[in-house]
C-alpha cells in the first residue's frame, strides 16, 4: 500500500485507548444533550441538541458559543448524554467474559 504518491504524515508504533468515568465525562463536557430533535422547523440547531452551537459552529459563518471562534479555528467541544439505564460498551465484552467465566 505504500506507493511513491502515498506519504503518511505520521506513523504510529503504539496505540492505547482508555475509558473515562462518568465524573470525568461531565467535567470535560460543555453541554448536556437533552433534546431528541436536532433542528427546528426553519433548519436552525435546537439548544441542547446534537448541533447546539456550544459544541462548535455548524456552518462556516457561525461562531462557537463556547470559545467564540469561527468554524476554521474552533476545535469543537465535547457534550454528553445522560442515559436512563446502564449500557455496556461492546469493546469490553471479551474482557467481561474473561472476568465472569
N, C-alpha and C positions, 0 to 999 in steps of 0.2 A: 504494500500500500504506500510505501514511501517512494514517491517519484520525485523527479527534479523540480516539479512545479509545487509540490506539497512540502512546505517547511513549517513544522509546528512552532508556535510561539513559545511554548514551554512543554517540557515533558515531566510527567510525574513518576517518581520511583516509589512513592508511598502515598496511600490514601486512607484516611480514617474518618469514620462517621461517629457522631455522638448524639445522644438524645438530651433534650432539655427537660427539666422538671416543669411542672405547672407554674410554679412561682417564677422561674427564670423566664418562661414564655411571657407571662404577664408583665414582668419588668422590662423586657425588650420590646414589647408591643406598644404601639402608639394609639391603637384603636381596637375596641371590642366590636367584632362584626355581629350585629344582631338583626339585621334586615335580610329577609329572604329575597326580596326583589333587588335588582342591581340598578335599573334605570327607571325614571319616571315616564309619564306619557309623552313628554317632549324630548326624551332621549338624554336627559341630564342624569348624572350619577346621584343615587339616593344616599343621603347621610347615613352612615352605619352599615352600608352595603359593601360589596366587594370592590367597587370602583370609587369609594369615598376618596376625596382629594387629600385626606390626611395620610393616605398610603402612597401618594405620589400623583403627579399630573396624569390625566387620561389622554388629553390632547396636547399638541405642540404649543398652543398659545396659552395654556393654563399654567398657574403657579401652584406649587405644593403648599397646602395649608399647614404643614408641619414645619418645614425648613424654609419656605418662601422662595425656593429655587424653581427655575423653569424645567421643562422636561429633559433638556440636554444635560443639566447639572445635578438634578435631584437623583440620589442613588436609589430611591424607593424605600419604603418603611414597612415594618412588619405589623401585621394585625393578628388577632386571634379570635377563635370561635369557641365559646363555652358549650360543650356537649352535655346533654341531659343524662346520658348513660355512658359507662366506660366503653372505650373502643380499643381493641387490641391492634397494635401495629404488626402487619404481616411480616415485616422484616425480622421480628423477634420470634416467630413461630418455631423455627428449628431450635432456638435456644430454650424456649419454654418446654418443648417436647423433651429435650435432654434433661431438664431440671425435674419435670414431673414423672418421667418414666425411668 
